[in-house]
Amino acid sequence: MNYNHLNLGISEVLADKITLHKGIKDPKNHQAWHWELSADDLHEDFVKIVDRLGLTVDSVWIFKTNHFNKKWPIHRDNRLHGVSLENHTDYPKLNWIYGDNSSYMIWYALKNNVKLSTRTDLQDDASYFHYEDEDMVEIERTIIKQAAIVQSGVPHSVLNTSDKNRWCVSIIFTKDNRHIGMEELVNLFNDYCIIVH
């Protein structure tokens, strides 16, 4: 499974929701629909949980979708401490949703007859590997209503079918100054994991 829903028992992950409105400078530029925050922008109640679990926040990003920008291109993430993890496919994040909570997060695999050389696999400045839609097949999807640990090392996208804004605060962790995988992160958050049918 590429996700685990969470109930963290807190109402906010951001110290101030005004942060949601600071990023987009050029709505016509797709890359402008995500921007980096500081760990200082996180709510103290969330920071207490992170500290209690012995985790360190490596980076915090916001990704926005709405009726102008309904779907993120299929991509996988691969950056930690500013260094590319090019060969890693185990790259979990904690995502917290503001706004529309009916959007799908979707994971994909390459079609059987597609070779890696036939797809787009170029890094942009934010270090995402992009894939062509026609080369991929959907393998899993879920609706994240508030918080979840998600696997971003597997090709994925988000589809916002509403006419509302959706902001995703996406948080990358390390533990003892090292990369942490999905299984370990889920185990650390085990007391907060919930089953969603």
Residue pairs with C-beta under 8 A, 6 or more apart in sequence:
1 140
2 107
2 140
2 150
2 151
2 154
2 156
3 105
3 140
3 142
3 144
3 148
3 149
3 150
3 151
4 148
4 149
4 186
4 189
4 193
5 142
5 144
5 145
5 147
5 148
5 193
5 194
5 195
5 196
6 94
6 146
6 147
6 148
6 149
6 189
6 192
6 193
6 194
7 146
7 147
7 192
7 194
8 46
8 49
8 147
8 192
9 192
10 43
10 45
10 46
10 49
11 45
12 43
12 45
12 46
13 42
13 43
13 46
13 96
13 147
13 169
13 171
14 20
14 41
14 42
14 43
14 96
14 98
14 169
15 40
15 41
15 42
15 43
15 44
16 41
17 98
19 37
19 41
19 62
20 62
20 64
20 98
20 167
22 35
23 32
23 33
23 34
23 35
23 62
23 64
24 32
24 33
24 35
24 64
25 32
26 32
27 33
27 68
27 69
30 69
30 73
31 124
31 125
31 126
33 63
33 64
33 65
33 69
34 61
34 62
34 63
34 64
34 126
35 61
35 62
36 59
36 60
36 61
37 60
37 61
37 62
37 169
38 60
39 47
39 57
39 60
41 60
42 50
42 57
42 60
42 171
49 192
50 56
50 57
50 173
53 188
53 189
54 175
54 176
54 188
55 173
55 174
55 175
55 180
55 188
56 173
56 174
56 175
56 177
57 171
57 172
57 173
58 80
58 81
58 172
58 173
58 174
59 79
59 171
59 172
60 169
60 170
60 171
60 172
61 169
61 170
61 172
62 167
62 168
62 169
62 170
63 72
63 158
63 167
63 168
63 170
64 165
64 166
64 167
64 168
65 71
65 72
65 100
65 103
65 158
65 160
65 165
65 166
66 100
66 160
66 163
66 164
66 165
66 166
67 160
67 162
67 163
67 164
69 160
70 159
70 160
70 161
71 157
71 158
71 159
71 160
72 157
72 158
73 130
73 131
73 157
74 108
74 130
74 131
74 132
74 133
74 136
74 155
74 156
74 157
75 128
75 129
75 130
75 131
75 155
75 156
75 157
76 89
76 91
76 128
76 129
76 131
76 152
76 153
76 154
76 155
76 156
77 91
77 93
77 127
77 128
77 152
77 153
78 84
78 85
78 86
78 88
78 91
78 127
78 128
78 129
78 153
79 85
79 126
79 127
80 91
80 172
80 174
80 179
81 174
84 123
84 127
85 91
85 153
85 179
88 153
88 179
89 153
89 154
90 151
90 153
90 181
90 182
91 151
91 152
91 153
92 149
92 150
92 151
92 152
92 153
92 173
92 180
92 181
92 182
92 185
92 186
93 149
93 150
93 152
93 170
93 171
93 172
94 147
94 148
94 149
94 150
94 170
94 171
94 173
94 185
94 189
95 105
95 144
95 147
95 148
95 149
95 150
95 168
95 169
95 170
95 171
96 146
96 147
96 168
96 169
96 171
97 103
97 144
97 145
97 146
97 147
97 166
97 167
97 168
97 169
98 166
98 167
98 168
98 169
99 164
99 165
99 166
99 167
100 160
100 162
100 164
100 165
100 166
101 143
101 144
101 145
101 146
101 166
102 143
102 161
102 162
103 143
103 144
103 158
103 159
103 160
103 161
103 162
103 166
104 141
104 142
104 143
104 158
104 159
104 161
105 141
105 142
105 143
105 144
105 150
105 156
105 157
105 158
106 138
106 140
106 141
106 156
106 157
106 158
106 159
107 138
107 139
107 140
107 141
107 151
107 154
107 155
107 156
108 131
108 136
108 137
108 138
108 139
108 154
108 155
108 156
108 157
109 136
109 137
109 139
109 154
109 155
110 116
110 119
110 131
110 135
110 136
110 137
110 155
111 135
111 136
111 137
114 135
118 135
119 131
119 132
119 135
120 130
120 131
120 132
121 129
121 130
121 131
122 129
122 130
123 129
124 130
129 155
131 155
136 155
142 148
142 196
144 150
144 168
149 182
149 185
149 186
149 189
150 156
151 182
152 170
153 182
158 166
158 168
160 166
173 180
173 185
174 180
175 184
175 188
186 193
